[in-house]
Amino acid sequence: MRVDLFSISSVAICISLMAVADFIAPLFWGVFADLCKKRKRSFKTVLFWGMLIYFAFQLIILFNITSGIGAYILWFCFAFFAQVGTLGFVQTVKIFDKEYIGRAITILNLLMFAAAFIIQSSFGYIVRVFNSFIQP
């Protein structure tokens, strides 16, 4: 999906919807995981299917398969299902004492954002270097 063809107002709407999804998704996934736990469903199954759907939305965006899916819905779902990854923190922090879980989650979030920033910066650098070889 070529987002550079969006108008400024369309970009603003997409970003606003993604922000709403980023806000409500962790609440939804937490409640959904609790419901699945009460029904004896595996936590890992919820995480697996949520991540699978998230990757499907990534592929839809990557390969520009948007027929029948509005851009706003697509980007909302992308942000919504991206938040299913926060469920993985629940399993990760079980090794800490209860009084340190909040700190552990904060550090894990910080590490995830730092890793994402470093990876994105690295890709930007690689693309810039690659373009300098192609363009005389």
C-alpha positions as a Markdown table, in Angstrom:
| # | Residue | x | y | z |
|---|---|---|---|---|
| 1 | Met | 0.0 | 0.0 | 0.0 |
| 2 | Arg | 1.5 | 3.3 | -1.1 |
| 3 | Val | 1.0 | 5.6 | 1.8 |
| 4 | Asp | 2.8 | 8.4 | 0.0 |
| 5 | Leu | -0.3 | 8.7 | -2.2 |
| 6 | Phe | -2.6 | 9.5 | 0.7 |
| 7 | Ser | -3.7 | 13.0 | 1.3 |
| 8 | Ile | -2.7 | 14.7 | 4.5 |
| 9 | Ser | -6.2 | 14.4 | 5.9 |
| 10 | Ser | -6.3 | 10.6 | 5.1 |
| 11 | Val | -2.9 | 10.2 | 6.9 |
| 12 | Ala | -4.3 | 12.1 | 9.9 |
| 13 | Ile | -7.3 | 9.8 | 10.0 |
| 14 | Cys | -5.2 | 6.7 | 9.7 |
| 15 | Ile | -2.8 | 7.8 | 12.5 |
| 16 | Ser | -5.7 | 8.7 | 14.7 |
| 17 | Leu | -7.4 | 5.3 | 14.2 |
| 18 | Met | -4.0 | 3.6 | 14.9 |
| 19 | Ala | -3.7 | 5.6 | 18.1 |
| 20 | Val | -7.2 | 4.5 | 19.2 |
| 21 | Ala | -6.3 | 0.9 | 18.3 |
| 22 | Asp | -3.0 | 1.2 | 20.3 |
| 23 | Phe | -5.0 | 2.4 | 23.3 |
| 24 | Ile | -7.9 | -0.1 | 23.3 |
| 25 | Ala | -6.0 | -3.2 | 22.0 |
| 26 | Pro | -4.0 | -4.0 | 25.2 |
| 27 | Leu | -7.2 | -3.7 | 27.2 |
| 28 | Phe | -9.0 | -6.0 | 24.8 |
| 29 | Trp | -6.2 | -8.6 | 24.7 |
| 30 | Gly | -5.9 | -8.7 | 28.4 |
| 31 | Val | -9.7 | -9.3 | 28.9 |
| 32 | Phe | -9.7 | -11.8 | 26.0 |
| 33 | Ala | -6.7 | -13.7 | 27.6 |
| 34 | Asp | -8.5 | -13.8 | 30.9 |
| 35 | Leu | -11.7 | -15.2 | 29.3 |
| 36 | Cys | -9.7 | -17.8 | 27.5 |
| 37 | Lys | -8.0 | -18.8 | 30.7 |
| 38 | Lys | -11.3 | -19.2 | 32.4 |
| 39 | Arg | -12.4 | -21.5 | 29.6 |
| 40 | Lys | -9.2 | -23.6 | 29.8 |
| 41 | Arg | -7.8 | -22.3 | 26.5 |
| 42 | Ser | -4.1 | -22.1 | 26.2 |
| 43 | Phe | -2.5 | -18.7 | 26.6 |
| 44 | Lys | 0.0 | -19.6 | 23.9 |
| 45 | Thr | -2.8 | -20.4 | 21.5 |
| 46 | Val | -4.3 | -16.9 | 21.9 |
| 47 | Leu | -0.8 | -15.4 | 21.4 |
| 48 | Phe | -0.2 | -17.6 | 18.3 |
| 49 | Trp | -3.4 | -16.8 | 16.5 |
| 50 | Gly | -3.2 | -13.1 | 17.3 |
| 51 | Met | 0.3 | -12.9 | 16.0 |
| 52 | Leu | -0.7 | -14.9 | 12.9 |
| 53 | Ile | -3.5 | -12.5 | 12.1 |
| 54 | Tyr | -1.1 | -9.6 | 12.7 |
| 55 | Phe | 1.4 | -11.1 | 10.2 |
| 56 | Ala | -1.5 | -11.5 | 7.7 |
| 57 | Phe | -2.2 | -7.8 | 7.9 |
| 58 | Gln | 1.5 | -7.1 | 7.4 |
| 59 | Leu | 1.4 | -9.2 | 4.3 |
| 60 | Ile | -1.7 | -7.5 | 3.0 |
| 61 | Ile | 0.0 | -4.1 | 3.4 |
| 62 | Leu | 3.3 | -5.4 | 2.0 |
| 63 | Phe | 1.8 | -6.9 | -1.1 |
| 64 | Asn | -0.8 | -4.2 | -1.6 |
| 65 | Ile | -3.7 | -6.6 | -1.4 |
| 66 | Thr | -6.3 | -4.1 | -0.4 |
| 67 | Ser | -9.3 | -5.0 | -2.5 |
| 68 | Gly | -12.4 | -4.9 | -0.4 |
| 69 | Ile | -10.5 | -3.6 | 2.7 |
| 70 | Gly | -10.6 | 0.1 | 3.3 |
| 71 | Ala | -7.3 | 1.7 | 4.2 |
| 72 | Tyr | -8.6 | 3.0 | 7.5 |
| 73 | Ile | -9.8 | -0.5 | 8.5 |
| 74 | Leu | -6.6 | -2.0 | 7.4 |
| 75 | Trp | -4.3 | 0.3 | 9.4 |
| 76 | Phe | -6.6 | 0.1 | 12.4 |
| 77 | Cys | -6.5 | -3.7 | 12.4 |
| 78 | Phe | -2.7 | -3.6 | 11.8 |
| 79 | Ala | -2.2 | -1.5 | 15.0 |
| 80 | Phe | -4.8 | -3.5 | 16.9 |
| 81 | Phe | -3.3 | -6.9 | 16.2 |
| 82 | Ala | 0.2 | -5.6 | 16.7 |
| 83 | Gln | -0.6 | -5.2 | 20.4 |
| 84 | Val | -1.2 | -8.9 | 20.9 |
| 85 | Gly | 2.6 | -9.1 | 21.4 |
| 86 | Thr | 2.2 | -7.4 | 24.7 |
| 87 | Leu | 0.6 | -10.7 | 26.0 |
| 88 | Gly | 4.1 | -12.3 | 25.6 |
| 89 | Phe | 5.3 | -10.0 | 28.4 |
| 90 | Val | 3.0 | -11.8 | 30.8 |
| 91 | Gln | 4.9 | -15.0 | 30.3 |
| 92 | Thr | 8.3 | -13.3 | 30.3 |
| 93 | Val | 7.9 | -11.6 | 33.6 |
| 94 | Lys | 6.8 | -14.6 | 35.6 |
| 95 | Ile | 10.5 | -15.1 | 36.6 |
| 96 | Phe | 10.4 | -11.9 | 38.7 |
| 97 | Asp | 8.9 | -11.4 | 42.1 |
| 98 | Lys | 5.5 | -9.8 | 42.2 |
| 99 | Glu | 6.8 | -6.4 | 43.4 |
| 100 | Tyr | 9.2 | -6.2 | 40.3 |
| 101 | Ile | 6.8 | -7.1 | 37.6 |
| 102 | Gly | 5.8 | -3.5 | 36.8 |
| 103 | Arg | 9.5 | -2.5 | 36.5 |
| 104 | Ala | 10.2 | -5.6 | 34.3 |
| 105 | Ile | 7.4 | -4.8 | 31.9 |
| 106 | Thr | 8.6 | -1.2 | 31.7 |
| 107 | Ile | 12.2 | -2.3 | 30.9 |
| 108 | Leu | 10.9 | -4.8 | 28.3 |
| 109 | Asn | 8.8 | -2.1 | 26.6 |
| 110 | Leu | 11.9 | 0.2 | 26.6 |
| 111 | Leu | 14.0 | -2.5 | 25.1 |
| 112 | Met | 11.4 | -3.2 | 22.4 |
| 113 | Phe | 11.1 | 0.4 | 21.4 |
| 114 | Ala | 14.9 | 0.8 | 21.4 |
| 115 | Ala | 15.3 | -2.4 | 19.2 |
| 116 | Ala | 12.6 | -1.1 | 16.8 |
| 117 | Phe | 14.3 | 2.3 | 16.5 |
| 118 | Ile | 17.7 | 0.7 | 15.9 |
| 119 | Ile | 16.3 | -1.7 | 13.3 |
| 120 | Gln | 14.5 | 1.1 | 11.5 |
| 121 | Ser | 17.5 | 3.3 | 11.5 |
| 122 | Ser | 19.6 | 0.5 | 10.2 |
| 123 | Phe | 17.3 | -0.1 | 7.3 |
| 124 | Gly | 17.3 | 3.6 | 6.5 |
| 125 | Tyr | 21.0 | 3.6 | 6.5 |
| 126 | Ile | 21.2 | 0.5 | 4.2 |
| 127 | Val | 18.7 | 2.0 | 1.8 |
| 128 | Arg | 20.6 | 5.3 | 1.7 |
| 129 | Val | 23.9 | 3.4 | 1.0 |
| 130 | Phe | 22.2 | 1.2 | -1.6 |
| 131 | Asn | 20.7 | 4.3 | -3.4 |
| 132 | Ser | 24.1 | 6.0 | -3.4 |
| 133 | Phe | 25.5 | 3.1 | -5.5 |
| 134 | Ile | 22.6 | 3.0 | -7.9 |
| 135 | Gln | 22.3 | 6.8 | -8.6 |
| 136 | Pro | 25.4 | 8.3 | -10.1 |
